[in-house]
């Protein structure tokens, strides 16, 4: 067992996926899920310079019509079982996750989570340095003015700054 101190997180936390232009997304910590999963729709595979990639859209915030367009290299295409035991093929990408002060790469499957309360599941393979406190939420903080984070990202893309 590692002697490094563990970081305590709640059953849900705000995370960021900066490589996907997602500065804030609410993630449910799910020890029952091996791999993390991100809500994605309009998923389209394509090849760029001989590398398989995927283009997709994300509704990062519930109760909002905000849409963020993303693309990433495909790390795998595998069969995944959901919580109901249904099996489906999903694209797997690798992206850095920021939670609290930490930033590290994780595998993420792309799935339509439109009807779910959390747009992302934070799976157990990505939580080796954490201890989960199931009675609490957002122990690592909440981003201030979340929608403003997305407006700033959009403005930077338009102006190129």
N, C-alpha and C positions, 0 to 999 in steps of 0.2 A: 504494500500500500504506500502511496506517495506521502512524503512528509511535508509537502508544500501545503500551506493553508488554503482552505476552500473558501470560495466566495458564496455567501448566502443570497439566494434569489427567491422571489415569490412564485406562485403558481402561474402568474402571467407577468410579463415584463415588456417594456418598450425596447425595441432593437432597431438597428439600422443596417441596411445592405447598400453601402455607398457605391459599389461597382455597378449596381443596378439602378442608381439614382433614386433610392428609397431611403430618405433621411430619418423616417420614423414609421414603424409598423408595430402594432400590438401582437405579441407572440404568446401563445399558450404553451407553457412548459409541459411536455407530454412524455413521461418516462415509459409509456406504453408504445410509443412510436420510436422505431430504431432510427429512422432518417427524418430530418426536418422537412417540412413541406410548406410551399408558398402558394397562395391563391394566384392562379394564372388562367387567362383565357385567350382566345384567338392565337393559339400556339401554332407556329409555322416553322418547320425545320428548313434550313437552307445550307448551302455549302459556300464557304468563302476561302479561297486559296487552298482548296483541298481539305479544309477542316469543317466538320459538321457543327453547325450552330443552330440555335433556336431563337426565334423572335416571338415575343409574347407581350400581353398587356396585363396590368395589375390594377385592381381597385384597392389601394393600400389602406384606406380608411372605411370603416363601416358607416352606413348612413351618409354617404357622400358619393357624388357622381365623378369624383376625381379619378382620372385614368393616367397611369404612367406606362409608357412604352419602354420595353427592355429588350436586350439581346445578350446572349451568353453562349460560350462554347458548351457543347454537350459532352459530359463526362461519361454518361452511360444511358442506356434505355433498358429499364428493368421492370419486372413484374413486382408490384407492391400490393400488399393486402391492407385495406382500410380497416377502421375500427369495427365495421359490420362483417368483416371476413370476405368482402368482395375483392377480387383480384383484378388489377388493371395494369397495363403497361404505362410507364411514366418516363418522361425525360428527366435526367438527373444533371444538374449543373453544380459547379463549385463556385462559391462567392464568399468574400470576406463578410463576417458578421461582426457588428459592433454592439456590445452589451456592456453598459457601465463604462469602465476605462479600458476594457479588453477589446482587441480586434484579432480575429483568427479566421482561417478558411473553414467552411463547412460544406457538406453535400446537402443539396436541396432538391427534392422532387417537385415537379410542377403539376398542380392539380386544381380543378375548379372547386374552390371553397366558398363560392358565392353565398350559399345558404348557412355558412358557419359564422359563429360570432367572432372568431379570431381569424385574420387573414393569413396567419402563419402558425405552424406548429414547430416548436423547438424540440427536436428529438434527442433521445438519450445519447446517441453517438457523439453529439456536440457538447455534452455537458459534463465532461470528465472533471473539470476544475470547479464545479458548483455543488452546493448542497441546497436542496429545495425545501423551503419553508411553506408548506401547503396552506397555512392559515393566513398568509399575507400576499399582497400584490404590489408590484412596482417598487420593490425594495431598492432598486438601483436608480430610481428617480423617474420622473415623467418629463418628456420634452415640453418646453413652454411654447405655446402658440404653434401647435403642430401644423395647421393649415398654412401658416406663414412660412414654415420650412419648405413646403412644396412650392409656394409662390416664388420664393427666392431661387429655388432650383430652376423653375421655368424661366424666370427673368434672365438668369445667367446663360441658359441655353440660347435664348433669343438674341442677347446682346453679344454673346461670345466671351463674356468676362467671368 
